[in-house]
Amino acid sequence: MTGSKSQSNIEGLNYDELKKICDEKEMLNYKQLCERLDIPILNGTSKTKQIKEINTICKYEKNWKKI
């Protein structure tokens, strides 16, 4: 398909759950974060883009394998 828009990797994100995670400063791995936020678990460049999209909403700190 020509001229199609790229789809957001955080479509359907649960903003209330994200606020709760941020407020409580929970440490989650990527899979846990995706499950809690109701977003797809991706890999490769899609995963990187997804994390960057989340970072536009809230700041996160990567600590070893936890976000």
Beta strands, then each sheet from edge to edge (+ up, - down):
end
